[in-house]
């Protein structure tokens, strides 16, 4: 019973696509994530302002704070 003999099970996993844009909605970068994505203020002591979170192009919420973590069901188990 080996993988080469075809003795295995595939478990599909959800992934996130994270597109980063600047304040002018210009595309900056895109990531495909299996577990989670954390957007944070880094070394800056100021809160993040005007961080818009969109799902499939629809505004979900705007964040003012230290940051946000978005997780897939696979990645969310670490935060339980």
Steps between C-alpha positions, in 0.01 A plus 500: 500500500698795368430828329663369183251212493212748521417424863428851630215742570497861384354751743415826326580819693353846467743778406473876524599741226625825652537796265680804637420841353608850593269786596439573130381141439813429295600133507812436709528125558296177521547201731340154519481387862427157651481587871459868582598852409590763760499868408655710774654839566854364534738721700276807468349612832189646332182304439413384150232728359279447196583132444210381285429126502320380186373152414458428130511874429230589757595711803462288815637743760752774565760452772659747738738322736823303526408274207291205397546124459293313241522120517383201298342206687845335489676800653226593745567199725803681644273783620237280665 
